[in-house]
Amino acid sequence: MKYFLFNHVGSLNHGCEAIVRGTVNIISNADRNAEFVLSSFAPETDSGILEVEKRSFVTRPLTAFEKLVSAFNVKIMNSEEYALKKMYSEMKAQAQDCDICISIGGDTYCYGDNHGIQVFTRELKKSGKKVVLWGASIGEEDLDDNKLLSLGDFDAIFTRESLTYELLKNKNVNKKIFLNPDPAFCMERDDVNLIEGFSKENTLGLNVSPLVEGYNPEITKITVDFIKYIIENTVLKILLIPHVVEDGNNDYEYMMNFYEKFRETGRIDILPSDLNAKQYKGYIANTRFFIGARTHATIAAYSSGVPTAVLGYSVKSRGLAKDLFGEERFVLNSRKLTEAQPLIDTFNSLVENEAEIKETLMKKIPLYLRNAMKMGDELINL
């Protein structure tokens, strides 16, 4: 079968890249003849994903007549649907040679208005395609009437953690809702050459993003105070690991400030911004502890058996931790932090419980991988 992967922002977001790579592994395991089309907002960033055909997800401009009709619809009926259908028509045509359309933007229904993707999903469905939502996380606060209706358009919804699964089940939004791990758990990692002086035994991996700083401006000071604590009270070295390097949302540029501030200590370094998701996972796997804001950086750590704490900002981080540990352990609400002490306490808890956490991950991750692979069978059953 041929699979149309859409709603992918591009591989400068290495979490999105990890979802694509994991998805290809999952489906190929179930369907040996699988072919993939990746519809991407930035296909030029996806060149390293060799298993997929890249197509550009670019809306077309409206004709003069369409603009007139659209203006009428907006003014009289307060609806942009006509305009959106026309703008997405070429994207819909891209999917016509495919059998199953997979919305792989797991956060699509998390943030703000996603009316455009709702209309596009509905148009794919009308054209006779099977359409699924893949690796989804959604909070109660994210839902409105339009999103609830749109979730009913899918032939199946695959949720990546139990908080979302239970919410959607209780809302009765769709007849087919599955609970499986995030597809990124199934992305392989590359072997990497470690930075001189940094070993698995002595390295704390740290990922902080401008996204969480946007939610909470105190994060910068909190991170500085936390790094000071690590340098003054442990023998660990700190490896700063970017995971999203998009313009205006660039972990590398943001974390360079911390690197420059502490570089003279000889205890800190930063990975370059031009690695791919498999390479970043290779470095994350070679840390002793990991603290991350980007969800898929923490998934790379969890799936590599690394004791991990999360600077969370949405339901996905809470749900992932709950499913792994039976409770929301080692997750901090980054929006509400006002000082470094809770982060320091959480790090110390990782250290104190290191052996237990590793044992838990050693038991859980193989089960996670097996459960994730079942997603491919469920797709074929559609």
DAURNOR-V147900 format. One record per residue. N is the residue number from 1. RES is the residue in one letter. SS is DSSP state (2 for helix, 1 for strand, 0 for the rest). PHI is phi in radians with two decimals (999 if undefined). PSI is psi as a letter, one per 20 degrees, with the letter a starting at -180 (* if undefined). Layout:
N|RES|SS|PHI|PSI, N|RES|SS|PHI|PSI
This chain:
1|M|0|999|r, 2|K|1|-2.00|p, 3|Y|1|-2.03|p, 4|F|1|-1.79|o, 5|L|1|-1.67|o, 6|F|1|-2.20|r, 7|N|1|1.23|k, 8|H|1|-1.78|p, 9|V|0|-1.38|i, 10|G|0|2.16|r, 11|S|0|-1.57|j, 12|L|0|-1.27|i, 13|N|1|-1.60|o, 14|H|2|-1.30|i, 15|G|2|-1.18|g, 16|C|2|-1.13|g, 17|E|2|-1.04|g, 18|A|2|-1.11|h, 19|I|2|-1.09|g, 20|V|2|-1.07|g, 21|R|2|-1.11|g, 22|G|2|-1.12|h, 23|T|2|-1.09|g, 24|V|2|-1.06|g, 25|N|2|-1.11|g, 26|I|2|-1.11|g, 27|I|2|-1.23|g, 28|S|2|-1.10|h, 29|N|2|-1.18|h, 30|A|2|-1.62|h, 31|D|0|-2.27|n, 32|R|0|-1.14|i, 33|N|0|-1.80|j, 34|A|0|-1.10|p, 35|E|1|-2.12|q, 36|F|1|-2.27|p, 37|V|1|-2.00|p, 38|L|1|-1.85|o, 39|S|1|-1.58|o, 40|S|1|-2.19|q, 41|F|0|-1.23|h, 42|A|0|-2.50|m, 43|P|2|-1.08|h, 44|E|2|-1.16|i, 45|T|2|-1.56|i, 46|D|0|-1.79|j, 47|S|0|-1.08|h, 48|G|0|-1.31|i, 49|I|0|-1.59|n, 50|L|0|-1.38|i, 51|E|0|-1.43|i, 52|V|0|-2.14|q, 53|E|1|-1.53|p, 54|K|1|-1.63|p, 55|R|1|-2.29|q, 56|S|1|-1.45|p, 57|F|0|-1.60|n, 58|V|0|-2.26|p, 59|T|0|-1.24|q, 60|R|0|-1.60|q, 61|P|0|-1.24|q, 62|L|0|-1.35|q, 63|T|0|-1.28|r, 64|A|2|-1.03|g, 65|F|2|-1.13|g, 66|E|2|-1.11|h, 67|K|2|-1.09|h, 68|L|2|-1.12|g, 69|V|2|-1.11|g, 70|S|2|-1.10|g, 71|A|2|-1.04|g, 72|F|2|-1.08|g, 73|N|2|-1.08|g, 74|V|2|-1.18|g, 75|K|2|-1.27|g, 76|I|2|-1.49|g, 77|M|2|-1.94|j, 78|N|0|0.93|l, 79|S|0|-2.29|p, 80|E|0|-1.71|j, 81|E|2|-1.09|g, 82|Y|2|-1.02|g, 83|A|2|-1.08|g, 84|L|2|-1.14|h, 85|K|2|-1.03|g, 86|K|2|-1.16|g, 87|M|2|-1.12|h, 88|Y|0|-1.63|j, 89|S|2|-1.07|h, 90|E|2|-1.22|h, 91|M|2|-1.15|h, 92|K|2|-1.10|h, 93|A|2|-1.11|h, 94|Q|2|-1.06|h, 95|A|0|-1.60|i, 96|Q|0|-1.20|h, 97|D|0|-1.65|j, 98|C|0|-1.91|q, 99|D|0|-1.68|g, 100|I|1|-2.26|p, 101|C|1|-1.85|p, 102|I|1|-2.10|o, 103|S|1|-1.41|o, 104|I|0|-1.66|j, 105|G|0|-1.37|n, 106|G|0|-1.04|h, 107|D|0|-1.66|j, 108|T|0|-0.89|g, 109|Y|0|-1.65|j, 110|C|0|-1.46|g, 111|Y|0|-2.07|p, 112|G|0|1.03|b, 113|D|0|-1.52|p, 114|N|0|-2.06|l, 115|H|2|-1.04|h, 116|G|2|-1.05|g, 117|I|2|-1.18|h, 118|Q|2|-1.06|g, 119|V|2|-1.14|g, 120|F|2|-1.07|g, 121|T|2|-1.04|g, 122|R|2|-1.13|h, 123|E|2|-1.17|h, 124|L|2|-1.07|g, 125|K|2|-1.11|g, 126|K|2|-1.11|h, 127|S|0|-1.38|j, 128|G|0|1.70|j, 129|K|0|-1.52|q, 130|K|1|-1.37|p, 131|V|1|-2.25|p, 132|V|1|-2.24|q, 133|L|1|-1.71|p, 134|W|1|-2.15|p, 135|G|1|1.07|l, 136|A|1|-1.54|q, 137|S|0|-2.26|p, 138|I|0|-2.55|p, 139|G|0|-1.72|q, 140|E|2|-0.94|g, 141|E|2|-1.21|i, 142|D|2|-1.48|i, 143|L|0|-1.53|q, 144|D|0|-2.40|r, 145|D|2|-1.07|g, 146|N|2|-1.13|g, 147|K|2|-1.18|h, 148|L|2|-1.06|g, 149|L|2|-1.12|g, 150|S|2|-1.12|h, 151|L|2|-1.10|h, 152|G|0|-1.32|i, 153|D|0|-1.30|h, 154|F|0|-1.35|q, 155|D|0|-1.27|h, 156|A|1|-2.84|q, 157|I|1|-2.16|p, 158|F|1|-1.86|o, 159|T|1|-1.64|q, 160|R|0|-1.81|i, 161|E|0|-2.72|q, 162|S|2|-1.26|h, 163|L|2|-1.12|g, 164|T|2|-1.20|g, 165|Y|2|-0.99|g, 166|E|2|-1.15|h, 167|L|2|-1.06|g, 168|L|2|-1.23|h, 169|K|2|-1.07|g, 170|N|2|-1.15|h, 171|K|2|-1.39|i, 172|N|0|0.95|l, 173|V|0|-1.43|h, 174|N|0|-2.75|q, 175|K|0|-1.31|h, 176|K|0|-2.07|n, 177|I|1|-2.18|p, 178|F|1|-1.97|q, 179|L|1|-2.01|o, 180|N|0|-2.46|q, 181|P|0|-1.12|r, 182|D|0|-0.97|p, 183|P|2|-0.97|h, 184|A|2|-1.12|h, 185|F|2|-1.02|h, 186|C|2|-1.65|j, 187|M|0|-1.37|p, 188|E|0|-1.27|r, 189|R|0|-2.00|q, 190|D|0|-1.55|q, 191|D|0|-1.28|p, 192|V|0|-2.24|q, 193|N|0|-1.53|o, 194|L|0|-1.19|q, 195|I|0|-1.16|p, 196|E|0|-0.99|p, 197|G|0|1.60|i, 198|F|0|-1.87|p, 199|S|0|-2.20|r, 200|K|0|-1.04|h, 201|E|0|-1.30|h, 202|N|0|-2.07|j, 203|T|1|-2.02|p, 204|L|1|-1.77|o, 205|G|1|-1.47|p, 206|L|1|-2.37|p, 207|N|1|-2.20|o, 208|V|0|-2.23|q, 209|S|0|-2.11|q, 210|P|2|-1.13|i, 211|L|2|-1.11|g, 212|V|2|-1.23|h, 213|E|2|-1.13|h, 214|G|2|-1.15|h, 215|Y|2|-1.29|h, 216|N|0|-2.57|n, 217|P|0|-1.05|i, 218|E|0|-1.26|i, 219|I|2|-1.02|h, 220|T|2|-1.07|g, 221|K|2|-1.12|h, 222|I|2|-1.05|g, 223|T|2|-1.13|g, 224|V|2|-1.04|g, 225|D|2|-1.12|h, 226|F|2|-1.17|g, 227|I|2|-1.08|g, 228|K|2|-1.00|g, 229|Y|2|-1.07|g, 230|I|2|-1.07|g, 231|I|2|-1.15|h, 232|E|2|-1.45|h, 233|N|2|-2.13|i, 234|T|0|-2.40|r, 235|V|0|-1.82|j, 236|L|0|-1.23|q, 237|K|1|-1.68|q, 238|I|1|-1.99|p, 239|L|1|-1.91|o, 240|L|1|-1.40|p, 241|I|0|-2.19|o, 242|P|0|-1.26|q, 243|H|0|-2.38|i, 244|V|1|-2.29|p, 245|V|1|-2.27|k, 246|E|1|-1.34|q, 247|D|0|-1.04|p, 248|G|0|1.41|i, 249|N|1|-2.63|l, 250|N|1|-1.98|o, 251|D|2|-1.05|h, 252|Y|2|-1.08|g, 253|E|2|-1.07|g, 254|Y|2|-1.17|g, 255|M|2|-1.36|i, 256|M|2|-1.02|h, 257|N|2|-1.04|g, 258|F|2|-1.23|h, 259|Y|2|-1.06|g, 260|E|2|-1.10|h, 261|K|2|-1.17|h, 262|F|2|-2.03|j, 263|R|2|-1.06|h, 264|E|2|-1.19|i, 265|T|2|-1.24|h, 266|G|0|1.28|j, 267|R|0|-1.97|j, 268|I|1|-2.45|q, 269|D|1|-2.60|r, 270|I|1|-2.34|p, 271|L|0|-1.29|q, 272|P|0|-1.17|r, 273|S|0|-1.58|j, 274|D|0|-1.89|j, 275|L|0|-1.45|r, 276|N|0|-1.78|r, 277|A|2|-1.08|h, 278|K|2|-1.18|h, 279|Q|2|-1.23|g, 280|Y|2|-1.05|g, 281|K|2|-1.11|h, 282|G|2|-1.06|g, 283|Y|2|-1.23|g, 284|I|2|-1.05|h, 285|A|2|-1.10|h, 286|N|0|-1.79|k, 287|T|0|-1.88|q, 288|R|0|-1.45|g, 289|F|1|-2.33|q, 290|F|1|-2.43|p, 291|I|1|-2.21|p, 292|G|1|-2.46|q, 293|A|0|-1.68|h, 294|R|0|-1.34|p, 295|T|2|-0.98|g, 296|H|2|-1.40|i, 297|A|2|-1.20|h, 298|T|2|-1.24|h, 299|I|2|-1.12|h, 300|A|2|-1.04|h, 301|A|2|-1.26|g, 302|Y|2|-0.91|g, 303|S|0|-1.22|i, 304|S|0|-1.76|j, 305|G|0|1.36|k, 306|V|0|-1.64|p, 307|P|1|-0.99|p, 308|T|1|-2.31|p, 309|A|1|-2.03|q, 310|V|1|-2.16|p, 311|L|1|-1.58|n, 312|G|1|-1.42|q, 313|Y|0|-2.51|j, 314|S|0|-2.71|a, 315|V|2|-1.11|h, 316|K|2|-1.11|g, 317|S|2|-1.17|h, 318|R|2|-1.16|g, 319|G|2|-1.15|g, 320|L|2|-1.08|g, 321|A|2|-1.14|g, 322|K|2|-1.05|g, 323|D|2|-1.24|h, 324|L|2|-1.37|g, 325|F|2|-1.97|i, 326|G|0|1.45|i, 327|E|0|-2.75|r, 328|E|0|-1.44|m, 329|R|0|-1.49|q, 330|F|0|1.05|k, 331|V|1|-2.11|p, 332|L|1|-1.88|q, 333|N|1|-1.42|o, 334|S|0|-1.13|h, 335|R|0|-1.22|h, 336|K|0|-1.88|i, 337|L|0|-1.18|p, 338|T|0|-2.11|i, 339|E|0|-2.67|r, 340|A|0|-1.39|i, 341|Q|2|-1.00|g, 342|P|2|-1.05|h, 343|L|2|-1.21|g, 344|I|2|-1.07|g, 345|D|2|-1.09|g, 346|T|2|-1.16|g, 347|F|2|-1.04|g, 348|N|2|-1.09|h, 349|S|2|-1.17|h, 350|L|2|-1.04|g, 351|V|2|-1.10|g, 352|E|2|-1.14|h, 353|N|0|-1.89|k, 354|E|2|-0.94|g, 355|A|2|-1.13|g, 356|E|2|-1.13|g, 357|I|2|-1.11|g, 358|K|2|-1.06|g, 359|E|2|-1.12|g, 360|T|2|-1.06|g, 361|L|2|-1.15|h, 362|M|2|-1.08|h, 363|K|2|-1.42|g, 364|K|2|-1.40|h, 365|I|2|-1.09|g, 366|P|2|-1.02|h, 367|L|2|-1.16|h, 368|Y|2|-1.05|g, 369|L|2|-1.10|g, 370|R|2|-1.12|g, 371|N|2|-1.18|h, 372|A|2|-1.14|h, 373|M|2|-1.12|h, 374|K|2|-1.13|h, 375|M|2|-1.06|h, 376|G|2|-1.11|g, 377|D|2|-1.13|g, 378|E|2|-1.12|h, 379|L|2|-1.07|g, 380|I|2|-1.09|h, 381|N|2|-1.12|h, 382|L|0|-1.13|*
